[in-house]
Amino acid sequence: AVDTTFVSAKLTVKVEKKFLFFFWDEVGTWTSTCTEVFGRYYHEMPLTGAGTYRATFVLEVTGTDGTVDVIDGVIENAT
């Protein structure tokens, strides 16, 4: 196994609102990069009223050997 050291992390979040039961309308996208091992991400995005929203996120962590580990997921919530 190769021992890698953290270089940076890039977080991309896309927020969408459901309409017409099956379709999604993009509310906004936000991207931030951090070079601190214990960095924090904080961002506020205004929502356009009650409804069902989802956030799609991708976290890309880069090591000194050039490898990129990717963590992704979707969170959906009705308000």
Number of C-alpha atoms within 10 A of each C-alpha: 3 5 7 12 12 16 16 17 20 16 18 15 18 16 21 19 22 16 12 6 7 6 9 15 11 13 16 14 14 13 14 13 16 15 13 11 11 6 10 8 10 5 8 6 10 7 13 9 8 9 12 15 21 18 18 15 19 16 19 18 20 19 16 12 12 12 12 16 11 13 11 12 10 12 10 13 10 10 7
